[in-house]
Amino acid sequence: MDPILAFAKNDLAINAFGGPRSSSVRHDAQLRDATLCAMTPVMTYCEAVQRPTMRFVPARSVEQQDIQSLYRIRSQLVARRTAQSNQIRGLLLKYGIVVSQGISYIRKVIP
């Protein structure tokens, strides 16, 4: 293993939990388990960097991020509209007014 990667892994394991280790057996076991959990992403990253065939995905441009934000906002609006239309249909059903599914049918019933 590359000495720089080994140093980075060791440095992360030490700094992730700060301070000296206690002599308690229980604390040592917890620290060992937590260290393994903290090391997993680092080891995965180090392994990926060392592979010669690994292809990395380029960062998204500002335009791509804007388009994705618009899609997310639209999907949230559609979800809220659907939830509200279902609530309205349920309320109308309590009063004996049956409305078919679909926003257009609710718009016809409600002035």
PASEBA-1860 file (N, C-alpha, C; in nm, 3 decimals):
! residues 111
1> MDPILAFA> 0.085/-0.118/0.000/0.000/0.000/0.000/0.089/0.124/0.000 ~ 0.040/0.226/-0.066/0.112/0.352/-0.075/0.125/0.411/0.066 ~ 0.244/0.457/0.106/0.261/0.511/0.241/0.174/0.635/0.267 ~ 0.147/0.714/0.164/0.064/0.833/0.184/-0.079/0.793/0.216 ~ -0.130/0.690/0.146/-0.265/0.642/0.174/-0.274/0.582/0.313 ~ -0.170/0.508/0.352/-0.168/0.448/0.485/-0.168/0.557/0.592 ~ -0.091/0.662/0.570/-0.087/0.774/0.665/-0.224/0.841/0.673 ~ -0.289/0.862/0.558/-0.419/0.927/0.556/-0.523/0.845/0.631
9> KNDLAINA> -0.521/0.713/0.612/-0.615/0.627/0.683/-0.590/0.634/0.834 ~ -0.465/0.625/0.873/-0.430/0.627/1.014/-0.466/0.762/1.075 ~ -0.437/0.870/1.004/-0.465/1.004/1.053/-0.615/1.024/1.070 ~ -0.695/0.975/0.978/-0.839/0.986/0.990/-0.890/0.908/1.110 ~ -0.839/0.789/1.130/-0.884/0.706/1.242/-0.850/0.771/1.375 ~ -0.735/0.836/1.385/-0.695/0.899/1.510/-0.775/1.027/1.533 ~ -0.787/1.110/1.431/-0.851/1.240/1.446/-1.003/1.232/1.453 ~ -1.062/1.125/1.405/-1.208/1.114/1.404/-1.264/1.109/1.544
17> FGGPRSSS> -1.187/1.060/1.641/-1.237/1.042/1.776/-1.164/1.126/1.878 ~ -1.060/1.198/1.837/-0.986/1.294/1.919/-0.954/1.248/2.060 ~ -0.841/1.283/2.108/-0.802/1.256/2.244/-0.744/1.116/2.262 ~ -0.680/1.096/2.376/-0.620/0.965/2.403/-0.726/0.859/2.430 ~ -0.690/0.736/2.407/-0.782/0.625/2.430/-0.784/0.588/2.577 ~ -0.897/0.542/2.621/-0.909/0.498/2.760/-0.864/0.353/2.770 ~ -0.842/0.308/2.892/-0.795/0.171/2.911/-0.910/0.073/2.928 ~ -1.033/0.123/2.926/-1.149/0.038/2.943/-1.163/-0.057/2.824
25> VRHDAQLR> -1.190/-0.184/2.852/-1.205/-0.284/2.746/-1.328/-0.251/2.663 ~ -1.436/-0.211/2.729/-1.559/-0.179/2.658/-1.537/-0.059/2.566 ~ -1.469/0.042/2.618/-1.443/0.161/2.537/-1.353/0.127/2.419 ~ -1.255/0.039/2.439/-1.167/-0.001/2.330/-1.246/-0.072/2.219 ~ -1.340/-0.157/2.259/-1.421/-0.228/2.160/-1.510/-0.131/2.083 ~ -1.569/-0.035/2.155/-1.653/0.064/2.088/-1.570/0.150/1.993 ~ -1.451/0.188/2.037/-1.364/0.270/1.953/-1.320/0.193/1.830 ~ -1.290/0.063/1.847/-1.248/-0.018/1.734/-1.362/-0.030/1.631
33> DATLCAMT> -1.485/-0.053/1.680/-1.599/-0.064/1.589/-1.626/0.070/1.519 ~ -1.619/0.179/1.594/-1.642/0.311/1.535/-1.533/0.345/1.435 ~ -1.410/0.305/1.465/-1.299/0.333/1.374/-1.320/0.258/1.244 ~ -1.367/0.134/1.252/-1.392/0.058/1.129/-1.502/0.124/1.047 ~ -1.605/0.175/1.114/-1.712/0.243/1.041/-1.662/0.371/0.976 ~ -1.575/0.443/1.046/-1.522/0.567/0.990/-1.422/0.539/0.879 ~ -1.357/0.423/0.884/-1.255/0.391/0.786/-1.313/0.339/0.656 ~ -1.434/0.286/0.658/-1.491/0.225/0.539/-1.497/0.320/0.420
41> PVMTYCEA> -1.546/0.444/0.434/-1.546/0.533/0.317/-1.406/0.568/0.269 ~ -1.313/0.583/0.364/-1.176/0.618/0.326/-1.112/0.503/0.250 ~ -1.131/0.382/0.298/-1.072/0.266/0.229/-1.134/0.249/0.091 ~ -1.262/0.271/0.080/-1.329/0.260/-0.049/-1.274/0.363/-0.147 ~ -1.257/0.485/-0.098/-1.204/0.591/-0.184/-1.061/0.559/-0.226 ~ -0.979/0.514/-0.133/-0.840/0.481/-0.164/-0.832/0.368/-0.267 ~ -0.917/0.270/-0.251/-0.917/0.159/-0.347/-0.961/0.206/-0.485 ~ -1.060/0.294/-0.490/-1.109/0.343/-0.618/-1.003/0.426/-0.689
49> VQRPTMRF> -0.927/0.504/-0.614/-0.824/0.588/-0.675/-0.712/0.503/-0.733 ~ -0.683/0.390/-0.669/-0.573/0.306/-0.714/-0.607/0.224/-0.838 ~ -0.735/0.208/-0.869/-0.772/0.127/-0.985/-0.748/0.205/-1.114 ~ -0.675/0.148/-1.207/-0.645/0.222/-1.330/-0.765/0.236/-1.424 ~ -0.861/0.148/-1.414/-0.975/0.152/-1.505/-1.092/0.232/-1.449 ~ -1.076/0.289/-1.330/-1.185/0.363/-1.266/-1.212/0.492/-1.343 ~ -1.338/0.512/-1.381/-1.377/0.635/-1.450/-1.454/0.723/-1.354 ~ -1.415/0.848/-1.346/-1.480/0.940/-1.255/-1.581/1.025/-1.332
57> VPARSVEQ> -1.689/1.059/-1.266/-1.795/1.136/-1.329/-1.762/1.284/-1.311 ~ -1.772/1.364/-1.418/-1.742/1.506/-1.403/-1.849/1.576/-1.320 ~ -1.810/1.686/-1.258/-1.904/1.763/-1.177/-2.011/1.824/-1.266 ~ -2.130/1.843/-1.211/-2.239/1.901/-1.288/-2.216/2.051/-1.305 ~ -2.259/2.100/-1.419/-2.249/2.244/-1.444/-2.361/2.315/-1.369 ~ -2.351/2.447/-1.363/-2.454/2.526/-1.295/-2.588/2.510/-1.366 ~ -2.586/2.506/-1.499/-2.710/2.489/-1.575/-2.777/2.356/-1.544 ~ -2.696/2.249/-1.535/-2.751/2.117/-1.503/-2.812/2.116/-1.363
65> QDIQSLYR> -2.746/2.182/-1.269/-2.799/2.189/-1.132/-2.929/2.269/-1.129 ~ -2.935/2.377/-1.209/-3.059/2.456/-1.214/-3.174/2.375/-1.271 ~ -3.148/2.302/-1.377/-3.253/2.220/-1.439/-3.301/2.113/-1.341 ~ -3.207/2.051/-1.271/-3.245/1.948/-1.173/-3.328/2.010/-1.061 ~ -3.293/2.130/-1.018/-3.370/2.198/-0.914/-3.513/2.226/-0.961 ~ -3.526/2.271/-1.087/-3.660/2.297/-1.140/-3.744/2.170/-1.146 ~ -3.683/2.059/-1.187/-3.756/1.932/-1.192/-3.802/1.890/-1.052 ~ -3.713/1.908/-0.954/-3.750/1.871/-0.816/-3.863/1.959/-0.764
73> IRSQLVAR> -3.855/2.089/-0.791/-3.960/2.181/-0.746/-4.093/2.142/-0.811 ~ -4.092/2.113/-0.941/-4.214/2.076/-1.011/-4.272/1.947/-0.954 ~ -4.188/1.849/-0.929/-4.239/1.722/-0.876/-4.297/1.741/-0.736 ~ -4.239/1.831/-0.656/-4.295/1.860/-0.524/-4.430/1.929/-0.537 ~ -4.442/2.021/-0.632/-4.569/2.089/-0.653/-4.678/1.991/-0.697 ~ -4.644/1.900/-0.787/-4.740/1.800/-0.833/-4.781/1.710/-0.717 ~ -4.686/1.672/-0.633/-4.718/1.585/-0.519/-4.811/1.657/-0.421 ~ -4.784/1.785/-0.394/-4.870/1.861/-0.304/-5.010/1.879/-0.363
81> RTAQSNQI> -5.016/1.907/-0.493/-5.146/1.925/-0.559/-5.228/1.796/-0.552 ~ -5.160/1.683/-0.575/-5.229/1.554/-0.568/-5.279/1.527/-0.427 ~ -5.197/1.557/-0.328/-5.238/1.535/-0.189/-5.358/1.622/-0.154 ~ -5.355/1.748/-0.195/-5.468/1.836/-0.165/-5.596/1.792/-0.239 ~ -5.582/1.749/-0.362/-5.700/1.704/-0.435/-5.759/1.579/-0.370 ~ -5.674/1.491/-0.320/-5.724/1.372/-0.250/-5.795/1.412/-0.120 ~ -5.741/1.512/-0.050/-5.807/1.558/0.072/-5.944/1.618/0.041 ~ -5.949/1.696/-0.066/-6.077/1.757/-0.106/-6.177/1.650/-0.145
89> RGLLLKYG> -6.133/1.552/-0.221/-6.223/1.442/-0.261/-6.274/1.368/-0.138 ~ -6.186/1.344/-0.041/-6.228/1.276/0.082/-6.330/1.356/0.161 ~ -6.307/1.488/0.168/-6.402/1.574/0.240/-6.536/1.578/0.170 ~ -6.535/1.591/0.038/-6.660/1.591/-0.037/-6.733/1.458/-0.025 ~ -6.658/1.350/-0.018/-6.720/1.218/-0.005/-6.793/1.204/0.128 ~ -6.742/1.270/0.234/-6.811/1.268/0.364/-6.949/1.331/0.353 ~ -6.963/1.428/0.265/-7.092/1.495/0.246/-7.173/1.433/0.133 ~ -7.127/1.320/0.080/-7.204/1.248/-0.020/-7.180/1.292/-0.162
97> IVVSQGIS> -7.080/1.374/-0.185/-7.048/1.419/-0.320/-6.931/1.336/-0.371 ~ -6.958/1.257/-0.474/-6.854/1.171/-0.529/-6.790/1.240/-0.648 ~ -6.658/1.249/-0.643/-6.582/1.314/-0.750/-6.482/1.213/-0.804 ~ -6.475/1.203/-0.935/-6.379/1.111/-0.997/-6.236/1.160/-0.971 ~ -6.143/1.068/-0.989/-6.004/1.105/-0.973/-5.961/1.197/-1.086 ~ -5.870/1.285/-1.054/-5.820/1.379/-1.154/-5.850/1.521/-1.114 ~ -5.755/1.608/-1.135/-5.770/1.747/-1.094/-5.878/1.818/-1.174 ~ -5.898/1.777/-1.299/-6.000/1.845/-1.381/-6.140/1.824/-1.326
105> YIRKVIP> -6.169/1.706/-1.272/-6.301/1.679/-1.216/-6.325/1.761/-1.089 ~ -6.220/1.781/-1.011/-6.234/1.862/-0.890/-6.256/2.007/-0.928 ~ -6.191/2.053/-1.032/-6.209/2.192/-1.076/-6.351/2.215/-1.127 ~ -6.413/2.113/-1.183/-6.552/2.128/-1.229/-6.649/2.137/-1.113 ~ -6.621/2.062/-1.005/-6.712/2.056/-0.890/-6.698/2.181/-0.804 ~ -6.577/2.225/-0.783/-6.553/2.339/-0.695/-6.553/2.468/-0.778 ~ -6.635/2.567/-0.736/-6.642/2.692/-0.815/-6.515/2.774/-0.805
END
